[in-house]
Amino acid sequence: MIKHDVVRLLATQKIAAAITKMGQSLTEDEIYKALVEPPNSEMGDLAFGCFTLAKALKKGPPQISAEIAQNIVTDSELVKAQAAGPYLNLTFSPQALGEKVVAPILDGSFFKKQILEKSPKTMIEYSQPNTHKELHVGHMRNLCLGDALVRMLRYSGREIISSTFPGDMGTHVAKCLWYMKKHNHEPVPAKEKGEWLGRMYSKANLLLEDQNGTPQEEINRAELTEILKQLESGNGPYYDLWKETREWSIALMKSVYKWANVEFDEWYFESDMDTPSASWVKDLYAQGKLEKSNGAIGMNLESENLGFCMLLKSDGTGLYATKDLLLAKHKFEDRKIEKSVYVVDMRQALHFKQVFRVLEILGFEQAKNCFHLQYNYVELPDGAMSSRKGNIIPLSSLVHSMEGHVKATYLSRYENEWSKEEIETVAGQVAKGAIFYGMLRMDTNKKIVFDMNEWLKLDGESGPFIQYSHARIASLGRKFPRTTDKVDWSQLSHASERQLMQAMFGFNTSVAQASENFKPAAICTYLYELAKKFNVFYHECPIGMEKDEATREARLALAAAVGATLKQGMSVLGMPAPDKM
């Protein structure tokens, strides 16, 4: 266990010495792990639960906490140790917190520590958009979640490979190409071709649904099968059209990733896995490792309540499971990873249970190191989204709407003060912060209802509220520049100042716990609470009006440290931190 928190470590050493005086011993790891934040900040900075000693001492935890309090040595750093029921509450001096927490945050060393032990080299696969469809607001939960996991784990000291697996093959592609070639009368636009393809796909679906139950249905099905065969064989007019249009979709994906500041170490495509995965399945069948059911090849997992995992349809075409089997092997072999995490929504839970179980039965040792990280999906206030039906909010138009809202509602007052470029930049930062925070603040098992106006509020639990708090601190620093690096931290005795220092020394612990549990929502909550505490301090502890120079300097340093912590926290979530708003 890495004991990265110097305040907790100091508490650990003090408690260990007191327990030794009592003729008992606990390891530093045991004590460090048992330290928690008191329910009320006025009770102290940390609390130690005495439950682990009850058996050895044959006493109740409240008696033990009182005994440790008597044996603990207080000094200029640890100023108070007080029993409160089964807990021992510890209070440190403002000087100690300033030196051990605020100063390292200001010089940046606080954010450079390894906070989790080294772990297996891990690949996180996320953002699996389909080509020939439009990227919409629903795709953002996956993108924001995957990116935040990569950032959090790298910040914590873990070795992470990021990858994406776009779906550039399959029926959805065939439908889009079919409509383009046979039914479309619009010219291909000069710009935004990827978005246009998405509209072609929606129109294809509507036409196919209209013709269901008519003699045309059989003809359509035969034509789509022919298109899929051309794509799989790699020749024919539809294959040529696929090659050209696929690039339009990839260009759209890359523009979204650039906007989101997301980069992938590996790009895998379904088309790369398509033919080789089908061949591999045929080989496995020939070896007697798979079976046939109604002409389809796969594996019967019904005895494990997982149904029949189909790997080749009766017409010889593969499925998602077919490609995911081969992709799993590639990931472990290509990048020598030891763990593979798939960020995919909960509707694919059965799919991954089947894939991982088939891999295990086939003797793939790494199957046990494959993990499906499920999340719930995003809905609009009036219900679910569907690219097929065309009831989506395209991401590009959403971003433009949000930027327009920010400019009209918040930034119009600066039209004569800021340049046009500054207004555009800040509007983009706020829109992005609102989207990322909105997608990450809910626990992964909860559904998200997207509401643009709520997400863009400057008050309440939103990305812009946290960004605004950071911008306010940056503005404060420009208005009242600090004049010295020698800060008298003992000046910070007000309750709201103490609460800020308490909150800041918990930053790395908060990120470490969120990383281990794959829960970026915990960091969102941390940042929201820190920003709220700063706003209380800002109103209760004047800075510009403060006449005492030592107090003013200490408060300016404290505010700057909060700004640095908010900025680092937003960076870990993939959010921009505007310096002005």
DALINWO-V298864 format. One record per pair of residues at least 4 apart in sequence whose C-alpha atoms are under 6 Angstrom apart, sorted by sequence separation. I is the first residue (numbers start at 0). J is the second residue. If there is no record, write none. Layout:
i = (I | I)
j = (J | J)
This chain:
i = (7 | 19 | 27 | 28 | 53 | 67 | 73 | 74 | 82 | 93 | 95 | 96 | 97 | 98 | 103 | 139 | 140 | 141 | 143 | 147 | 153 | 168 | 173 | 177 | 178 | 179 | 229 | 234 | 237 | 241 | 256 | 269 | 272 | 284 | 291 | 301 | 311 | 312 | 317 | 329 | 331 | 351 | 359 | 378 | 404 | 405 | 406 | 407 | 413 | 432 | 433 | 436 | 463 | 475 | 476 | 510 | 513 | 536 | 541 | 570 | 18 | 19 | 53 | 73 | 82 | 103 | 104 | 152 | 178 | 211 | 229 | 256 | 283 | 284 | 291 | 300 | 301 | 311 | 331 | 358 | 378 | 385 | 406 | 491 | 513 | 569 | 18 | 53 | 81 | 103 | 210 | 229 | 290 | 300 | 311 | 384 | 457 | 458 | 513 | 545 | 53 | 81 | 290 | 300 | 310 | 359 | 384 | 454 | 457 | 37 | 80 | 230 | 289 | 290 | 299 | 310 | 358 | 513 | 36 | 37 | 80 | 229 | 289 | 298 | 542 | 35 | 36 | 50 | 79 | 298 | 566 | 35 | 49 | 79 | 297 | 310 | 355 | 34 | 68 | 78 | 297 | 34 | 68 | 78 | 297 | 33 | 77 | 78 | 296 | 76 | 126 | 296 | 76 | 126 | 295 | 65 | 295 | 64 | 295 | 11 | 76 | 294 | 11 | 125 | 64 | 405 | 433 | 64 | 433 | 61 | 64 | 61 | 175 | 402 | 60 | 175 | 178 | 402 | 436 | 345 | 402 | 174 | 344 | 345 | 401 | 433 | 338 | 339 | 340 | 341 | 342 | 343 | 344 | 345 | 432 | 433 | 340 | 341 | 344 | 429 | 49 | 127 | 129 | 122 | 126 | 127 | 128 | 129 | 130 | 48 | 120 | 121 | 122 | 123 | 124 | 125 | 127 | 129 | 47 | 122 | 124 | 47 | 115 | 117 | 277 | 46 | 114 | 131 | 495 | 46 | 113 | 45 | 113 | 45 | 43 | 44 | 276 | 43 | 44 | 276 | 43 | 276 | 17 | 173 | 272 | 17 | 173 | 17 | 193 | 192 | 193 | 193 | 490 | 133 | 133 | 131 | 132 | 465 | 131 | 486 | 380 | 374 | 375 | 379 | 374 | 375 | 376 | 377 | 378 | 379 | 375 | 377 | 442 | 441 | 440 | 439 | 440 | 472 | 469 | 162 | 161 | 162 | 167 | 168 | 161 | 162 | 163 | 164 | 165 | 166 | 162 | 164 | 473 | 470 | 470 | 470 | 466 | 470 | 3 | 130 | 432 | 428 | 201 | 201 | 201 | 121 | 120 | 121 | 120 | 121 | 122 | 123 | 124 | 125 | 119 | 121 | 137 | 136 | 135 | 135 | 136 | 134 | 135 | 134 | 143 | 140 | 152 | 151 | 97 | 94 | 93 | 94 | 93 | 100 | 151 | 150 | 147 | 105 | 104)
j = (11 | 23 | 31 | 32 | 57 | 71 | 77 | 78 | 86 | 97 | 99 | 100 | 101 | 102 | 107 | 143 | 144 | 145 | 147 | 151 | 157 | 172 | 177 | 181 | 182 | 183 | 233 | 238 | 241 | 245 | 260 | 273 | 276 | 288 | 295 | 305 | 315 | 316 | 321 | 333 | 335 | 355 | 363 | 382 | 408 | 409 | 410 | 411 | 417 | 436 | 437 | 440 | 467 | 479 | 480 | 514 | 517 | 540 | 545 | 574 | 23 | 24 | 58 | 78 | 87 | 108 | 109 | 157 | 183 | 216 | 234 | 261 | 288 | 289 | 296 | 305 | 306 | 316 | 336 | 363 | 383 | 390 | 411 | 496 | 518 | 574 | 24 | 59 | 87 | 109 | 216 | 235 | 296 | 306 | 317 | 390 | 463 | 464 | 519 | 551 | 60 | 88 | 297 | 307 | 317 | 366 | 391 | 461 | 464 | 45 | 88 | 238 | 297 | 298 | 307 | 318 | 366 | 521 | 45 | 46 | 89 | 238 | 298 | 307 | 551 | 45 | 46 | 60 | 89 | 308 | 576 | 46 | 60 | 90 | 308 | 321 | 366 | 46 | 80 | 90 | 309 | 47 | 81 | 91 | 310 | 47 | 91 | 92 | 310 | 91 | 141 | 311 | 92 | 142 | 311 | 82 | 312 | 82 | 313 | 30 | 95 | 313 | 31 | 145 | 85 | 426 | 454 | 86 | 455 | 84 | 87 | 85 | 199 | 426 | 85 | 200 | 203 | 427 | 462 | 373 | 430 | 203 | 373 | 374 | 430 | 462 | 368 | 369 | 370 | 371 | 372 | 373 | 374 | 375 | 462 | 463 | 371 | 372 | 375 | 463 | 85 | 163 | 165 | 159 | 163 | 164 | 165 | 166 | 167 | 86 | 158 | 159 | 160 | 161 | 162 | 163 | 165 | 167 | 86 | 161 | 163 | 87 | 155 | 157 | 317 | 87 | 155 | 172 | 536 | 88 | 155 | 88 | 156 | 89 | 88 | 89 | 321 | 89 | 90 | 322 | 90 | 325 | 67 | 223 | 322 | 70 | 226 | 71 | 247 | 247 | 248 | 251 | 550 | 194 | 197 | 196 | 197 | 530 | 197 | 553 | 448 | 443 | 444 | 448 | 444 | 445 | 446 | 447 | 448 | 449 | 446 | 448 | 520 | 520 | 520 | 520 | 523 | 562 | 562 | 263 | 263 | 264 | 269 | 270 | 264 | 265 | 266 | 267 | 268 | 269 | 266 | 268 | 578 | 577 | 578 | 579 | 576 | 580 | 114 | 248 | 574 | 575 | 387 | 388 | 389 | 336 | 336 | 337 | 337 | 338 | 339 | 340 | 341 | 342 | 337 | 339 | 377 | 392 | 392 | 393 | 394 | 393 | 394 | 394 | 435 | 438 | 514 | 514 | 488 | 488 | 488 | 489 | 489 | 504 | 571 | 571 | 572 | 560 | 560)
